[in-house]
């Protein structure tokens, strides 16, 4: 490694640290309170649902980067049961328990 490479590495580390400190302290540095516009508040209501759907949906319908080509997959049955139970009872714990109660027997006993 040359001295120039070490200098670039050091400059990169210092620059990233400065950007991190600035972005994390930005709200404390301002002299007046900062509020989001109304459209941003509305959008943030849907962000957790969109993020959850973006994580869960591929996990349910894909395996090893490929779409599932068979109906003999326990996830295809456990996910709708959990979702329906959530919309009926609005309990996250009950949703997880019901989804696993469907998933585990199908996966462990039938090998799906």
N, C-alpha and C positions, 0 to 999 in steps of 0.2 A: 504494500500500500504506500502511496506517495503522500507527501505533505499536502498536496492539493486535494486529494481525496479525503484526507482527515479534516481539512478545513471545510470542505463541502458538507461532510457528515456533521460536523459541529454546528455549522450554520443552519442546516436543516433541523437539527434537534432544538436549537435555540428559537428558530422561527416557529416551529410547531408548538413549543412551550408558550411562546408569547401569544400566539393565536388562541390557544386553549385558555390561558388566563384571561385574555380580553373577552372572549365569548362567554365564559362562565361568570365574569364579574360585570358584564355589560349592564345588567339590571340594577346592580348596586351603585354603579358609577353615575347613573342618570340622576339629575336633580329633581325631576318630577315623576309622578307615577305614570306608568306606561300601560295603556289598555288596548285590547284587541278590538278590531272592528266587529260589527255585528255578524258579518258574513263568516268571519273566522271562528266566532263562537259557535255558529250553526254547524260549520264544517267539523269542528272538534268533537261534536256530539257523535258523529259517525265514524271517527277515526279508529276507536277501539274495535268496533264491529268489523270494519274493513280489514284491519290488521289481523284480527282473529280468523276471519274467513280466508285471508291470504295464506295463513299458516296451516289451518285445519283442513281446508278443502283439498289441497294437493296430497296431504297425508292420508286422506280417506280414499281417494280415487286413484292413487298412483303407488307403484311399488318398484323400487330400483330405477326410478326415472321413466318408467313406462306405465301407460294406463293399464288398469286391471282388466283382463280379458275373460274373467270367469265370475260367476255369481257366488262361488264358494270362497268368499273372503269375509271373515268375521267383522271387519271394519264397516262393510257395506250395510250390515244389520245393526250394529251397535250405535253408529252415529245417528241414524234417524230416530231410534228409540230414545237416546239421550236428548236429542233436540225436541222431540214431541213432549217428553216429560218436563223439560225445562219450560216450554211454553204453557204447559198445563199448570205446574206447581210453582214456577219461578224460584227454584232452589238449586243452587250450583252443586251442593253436596249430593243431593238426590240424583241430579243429572249424571254426575260422575259414577255414583254407585250403580245406577241402572245401566248405564253404558257398559261398565265393566262386568256387570252381571250377565249381560248378553254376550259380550266379547269373549270373556274367559272360557266358558264352556265350549263355545264354537271353536276357539283357537286351540285350547289344550286337549279337549276330548276328541274333536273331529279333525283336528290338524289343519283347519282353514287358515 
